[in-house]
Amino acid sequence: MKNILIIGGGGHAKSCIDVILHDKEFSISGINDPKISTSPFQDIPLIEGSLEELFASYKIVFLGIGFIKDASSRKSLVKTIQQIGFTTPSFISPFAYSSVDSKIGEGTIIMHQALINTHVTIGSFSIINSQALIEHDVQIGSNCHISTGAVINGSTTIGSNTFIGSNAVIGNNLTIGDNCTVQAGSFLNRSLDSNEIFKA
């Protein structure tokens, strides 16, 4: 098995770890998060040190820090991870469905009971959270968060660093730019320019 280090130990990291534990190719060596003093998992130790220092011992990492609305901190971490040279695999929960005709970028995670339909493309370091539905021919950029229960209908394009809130419904054939936010529970039936915030 390949050893992997999880960056982050908060709520999103816990959910990511729950997915990764089902993958028989990887063994979680530890959690790196200076903001916590105790590991949330009894059998997974905290590993101290900067990412630059840890690269000597750990070559594979997963970014377990999520975001709500503001993707800038996560985007900065992604840049650091890539500059250092870590390997960043993607993960698909065994309880999710991802079409064989879909394409999933590095560092992306597909959480439990998400559904990725045919001819979908998802960029790197994105989060497709639990029970999200991504319909046919959707394109999602890098470092996006599609929250729990969100529905992205067919042939819609979503730019990078965009947040779609829980239970939001996005109509078909729309274009959503980079750095956008769609509020939880919204029904979006028009395209959004980059940096727009859409509230229900």
Secondary structure as the mmCIF struct_conf table of DSSP 4:
data_model
#
loop_
_struct_conf.conf_type_id
_struct_conf.id
_struct_conf.beg_label_comp_id
_struct_conf.beg_label_asym_id
_struct_conf.beg_label_seq_id
_struct_conf.end_label_comp_id
_struct_conf.end_label_asym_id
_struct_conf.end_label_seq_id
STRN STRN1 LYS A 2 ILE A 7
BEND BEND1 GLY A 10 GLY A 10
HELX_RH_AL_P HELX_RH_AL_P1 GLY A 11 ILE A 20
TURN_TY1_P TURN_TY1_P1 LEU A 21 HIS A 22
TURN_TY1_P TURN_TY1_P2 LYS A 24 GLU A 25
STRN STRN2 PHE A 26 ASN A 32
TURN_TY1_P TURN_TY1_P3 PRO A 34 LYS A 35
BEND BEND2 SER A 37 THR A 38
BEND BEND3 PRO A 40 PHE A 41
TURN_TY1_P TURN_TY1_P4 GLN A 42 ASP A 43
BEND BEND4 ILE A 44 ILE A 44
STRN STRN3 LEU A 46 LEU A 46
BEND BEND5 GLY A 49 GLY A 49
HELX_RH_AL_P HELX_RH_AL_P2 LEU A 51 LEU A 54
TURN_TY1_P TURN_TY1_P5 PHE A 55 SER A 57
STRN STRN4 ILE A 60 ILE A 60
STRN STRN5 VAL A 61 LEU A 63
BEND BEND6 ILE A 68 LYS A 69
HELX_RH_AL_P HELX_RH_AL_P3 SER A 72 ILE A 84
TURN_TY1_P TURN_TY1_P6 GLY A 85 GLY A 85
STRN STRN6 THR A 87 THR A 87
STRN STRN7 PHE A 91 ILE A 92
TURN_TY1_P TURN_TY1_P7 PRO A 94 PHE A 95
BEND BEND7 ALA A 96 ALA A 96
STRN STRN8 TYR A 97 SER A 98
TURN_TY1_P TURN_TY1_P8 VAL A 100 ASP A 101
STRN STRN9 LYS A 103 ILE A 104
TURN_TY1_P TURN_TY1_P9 GLU A 106 GLY A 107
STRN STRN10 ILE A 109 ILE A 110
TURN_TY1_P TURN_TY1_P10 HIS A 112 GLN A 113
STRN STRN11 LEU A 115 ILE A 116
TURN_TY1_P TURN_TY1_P11 THR A 118 HIS A 119
STRN STRN12 THR A 121 ILE A 122
TURN_TY1_P TURN_TY1_P12 SER A 124 PHE A 125
STRN STRN13 ILE A 127 ILE A 128
TURN_TY1_P TURN_TY1_P13 SER A 130 GLN A 131
STRN STRN14 LEU A 133 ILE A 134
TURN_TY1_P TURN_TY1_P14 HIS A 136 ASP A 137
STRN STRN15 GLN A 139 ILE A 140
BEND BEND8 SER A 142 ASN A 143
STRN STRN16 HIS A 145 ILE A 146
TURN_TY1_P TURN_TY1_P15 THR A 148 GLY A 149
STRN STRN17 VAL A 151 ILE A 152
TURN_TY1_P TURN_TY1_P16 GLY A 154 SER A 155
STRN STRN18 THR A 157 ILE A 158
TURN_TY1_P TURN_TY1_P17 SER A 160 ASN A 161
STRN STRN19 PHE A 163 ILE A 164
TURN_TY1_P TURN_TY1_P18 SER A 166 ASN A 167
STRN STRN20 VAL A 169 ILE A 170
TURN_TY1_P TURN_TY1_P19 ASN A 172 ASN A 173
STRN STRN21 THR A 175 ILE A 176
TURN_TY1_P TURN_TY1_P20 ASP A 178 ASN A 179
STRN STRN22 THR A 181 VAL A 182
TURN_TY1_P TURN_TY1_P21 ALA A 184 GLY A 185
STRN STRN23 PHE A 187 LEU A 188
BEND BEND9 ARG A 190 ARG A 190
STRN STRN24 LEU A 192 LEU A 192
TURN_TY1_P TURN_TY1_P22 SER A 194 ASN A 195
STRN STRN25 ILE A 197 PHE A 198
#
